[in-house]
Amino acid sequence: MASRIQVVLRPVKSIVVRFCPFESNVESTRKFLGCINHKKIQATNRNCEVTADVRHDGSEPLVDVMFADGERLIMKGANLTTIEMLTALGTRCNAKELKEEQKSKKKSP
């Protein structure tokens, strides 16, 4: 049984998932898109814009995440599994959440 990965999109501004559906290495990227579009994950940030950029040009699968603070996370899905991509996004989001909490605690005495 697969472990459940918790992804909170609060610090994310937008996610672009780009792939060519006719390539053999896009399965994990398509599954990632399906997971990100799940209603429970979408409910963590209604303002997060998720875009599927489907191309017929043989380009490699790519996930481009733009965070609210301007930082970017680019994952090349050809060599990653869905779990690895979700874990990387979840870890980065959790780190940003923790950083934001610490910053707000320092401001309020």
N, C-alpha and C positions, 0 to 999 in steps of 0.2 A: 504494500500500500504506500502510495506516494505521500510524502510529508506536505503539509499545507504551508504555503509561503504567504505571509501577510505583507501586502503592499498598500501603503497609505500615500495617496497622491497629493496630499496637502501642499508640499513645497514645489509641485510640478506645474509649469505653465502650459506646456504643450508636448505632445508626443507625435512624431511622424514615423510611420512604419512603411518602408519602401521596399518593394520586391517585384520580381518578374515571376508570374505564376507558372511559367513553363519551364523554369529551371528545376533541377532535381534537389537542390539544397535549401529550399524555402519552407519546408514543413515546420520547423521550429519557430520561424518568424511568423508564420500564419497562426500557429497556436498561441504565440505570445499576444498577437493582436486580439484573438478571441478572449484570452484571459483578461487583458486590460479593458476590454469592452464589457466585462461582466458587471452587472448592476451593483454588486457590493463594493467593487473597487471604484467604480464611477461615483458612487455615493460619498467617497472620501474627499472628493473635490469636484464639484459640479462645474467649476470654471475651467477645468483642464480640457484642452482641446485635443482630441485624438483624431489623427488624419491617416487614412490608408492611401498610400500613393502606389497604385498598381500600374506597372509599366510593362511594355513588351519590347524590351531592348536588351535583354540578357544581363542586366545589371545585378550586382550581388545584393542579397538581402541586407537591409540596414534599418536600425532603430535609432532615431535621433530624439533624445529627450532634452527639452529646454526647461531649466528650473527658474523659479521666480527671481532668484538672485542673479540671473544671467549666466550661470554655469551650464555647460552642456555635457551630456553623456551620450557618446556614440558607440553603439554595439553593432558589430558586423555579425549577422546571424548565420552566415555560412558555416562557421566552425563552432557555434555555441548551441547548446540545447535550450529549450524553453525554460527549464528550471534554472539554468545558469543566468539567463537574461532576467528572469523575475527576481532571482536572488540579488543580482547586482543592483537592480533598480530599487528593490526593497531596502537593501543595506544603505545605499546612498540617501534615500528618502528618510530613513530612520536617523542617520547621522545629522542630516539637516534639521530635522525636528528637534533632536536633542540640543543642537547648537542654538536653535531659536529659543528653546525653553531656558537654557542657561543665560542667554542674553536678556531675556525678559525678567528673570529672577534678579539679575544684577541691577537692573533699572529700578525695580520696586523694592524698597527696604523692608 
